[in-house]
């Protein structure tokens, strides 16, 4: 079952750079596409266990480039590897924008069906 957790106010998000936040103890990146839709994905490259937060986000193609070894992940296609050296996809999470504490807030959905 997916449970949604508050992450960040929508106004803190950008099309040019992902925003890092903690969601239920996990480091997650939030970024906007060109239409203002929110995308959430893990802040970790599975290739070398390095953070993706300094990577280049491309809002037009929904891709994140790992700043360390240049792996490219397709966030719009379930986090699939578009270019190595990584061979394992990153996790992508569901998002919802809701009114929360008097502002538009992004909620991230995590699968807690253990």
N, C-alpha and C positions, 0 to 999 in steps of 0.2 A: 504494500500500500504506500502511496506517495504522501508524504507529509510536507507541508509548506512552512518555511521558516522566514522571518523577516531578515532582509539582507542590508539594503541601503536605500536611502531616498532616491527616487528616479532622477532628480535634478543633479545628482552627483555623477551621473553616467555621461559617457562621451562616445562619439563615433571614431575618435582618433586614438584613444588609449584605453585599455581595460582598467577597471577599478577593482582592487582586491578587497575582499571581505571574508569574514569568518562565518560559516553557516554550520551550526551544530558541530563545531570543532574542526571543520574542514576548510582549507583555504580554497576559495572560489573566486574566479574572475567574472566580472559582469561588463558587457560592452553593448553598444547600440549598433544596429545596422543603419543603412541610409534612410529607412522608413521609420526609424525611431523604435523598432522592436528590440526587446532586451534578449540577450543571449548569455547564458551562464555555462561555465565550463571549469574543470579543475585547473588549479594553478600549479600543475606539475607535469613536466615532460617525462614520460615513462622511459625514455632512452637512457638518461643519465640522472634521473631523480633530481632535476633542477627546476626552479620556479619559472613559469612562463610570463610573469607579470611585466617584465621589461621587454617582452617580445613585441614585434610589430603586428598590430591588429589591422586587417583590411576589411572595412565595413562593407565594401561593395561585393566581396566574394566570401565573406564570413570565414576568413582564414587567420590563424595565428602562427607566426613564425617564431620558433624557439630562438632566443638570443644566444644560446651557447653553441649548438651544433647545427643550426639552421634547418631542423625538421619543420615541416609545414603540416598543420592539422586543419581539416575542413570541419569547422564547427557546425555549419549548416547541413552536413551529411553525417551526423552522429559522431563527430570527432575523429573521423577516419584519417589515416596518414595519407597525405598527398605527396609528400616527398620525405625521404629518409634523412638521417640514419635511423630514426625511430621506426618500429614495426608494429607497435601496439597503439591503438587509438586512445585518445583522452576521453574522459567522461564528460558528457554534456547533460545539463539538467533542465527540467521544465521551469518556467518562470510565470509569474502572475504579477500584475501591477494592481495594487489595491489602495484604498484610503486607509491610512494607519497613523495614529497619533497626529491627526490634523494635516497630513501631507500625502502625496502619492509616493508609495513605497514599493520596492521590488521584493517579492517573496520568491524563494528558490525551493523547488521540490526535490526532496531526497527520498529514495526508496528505502523504507525502514521495515521491510517485510522479512526480517531474519527469524 
